[in-house]
Amino acid sequence: MNNTFNINRFGLLLKRQWLDFGKIYLISLLVVLGALITFYIFNIPNPERSPNIDRGGYLNMSFRIPLFFIVGFIFISIVASSYFATFGQKSRAILELMTPSSTFEKFLCGVFYTAVLSILSYLIIFHLTDLAFTKYVEASFSTVKNASKEPFLARTLLTEINPSLNVFGYFFAVPFLITSIFLLGSIYFNRFHYIKTAISVMIFTGAATYIVYKTASFLTRDMVNVNHGSHQNKEDLAFLLIFLITTALTLILWAITYVRLKEKEV
């Protein structure tokens, strides 16, 4: 039998981890669902008032974009930060370390639950909530006419951002980067995983931003800006760099997490 990875053993590990981690995951998911429903309820347009219309002629529900990112960040970071939290408790850590599976399988299980499952479930929950809200708003405004005597229309967030999906594709690795950061924090810190990880990220981000800004200013202070290329090519290059950097950082942090997990078992 392969000591590094075995599909049957990995399946059993997924089931075993669900017994402990599944409780935290489901509770977090219910809290997210409640938060989304609450925000939507407080932002339901009133048919009796003059509705706010966006540039496309649809009912303006711009609150959804910041809601999507803020709630999503909190959810996936909390889920990732709690996965290896048991390693900070000696009694439970011993049980985790004695689980008959390889380090690689435990690592893959962590990536599956914190990155794949959490991100996918959040996208599904948000879309279903948004779809139900959109249908309700359209039904509420079905008897109300706009200036052209046509009924007001609403659209889901997915439909609204659909023209920009090619741009969002460059940020595909960002949520995986977030989960990788907090997954590493969950096994690196023994207590207060989320707070310590968040503080570390803020300090590192601030320091990195300052260094990059000062370095760029120093290297370009005597240069003259000559625009020979198209603006679109520069944007594409910038987005491509964002994708490559976030992907590379995610893989590096996952590798560090694996090494840290292996050290714990030693």
Buried (B, 14 or more C-beta within 10 A) or exposed (E): EEEEEBEEBBEBBBEBBBEBBEEBBEEBBEBBBEBBEEBBEEBEBEBEEEBEBEEEEBBEBEEBEEBBEEBBBBBBBBBBBBBBBBBBEEEEBEEBBEBEBBBBBBBBBBBBBBBEBBBEBBBEBBBEBBBEBBEEBBEBBEEEEBEEEEEBBBBBBBBBBEEEEEEEEBEEBBBBBBBBBBBBBBBBBEEBBBEBBBEBBEEEEEEEEEEEEEEEEEEEEEEEEEEEEEEEEEEBEEBEEBBEEBBEBBBEBBEBBBEBBBEBBE
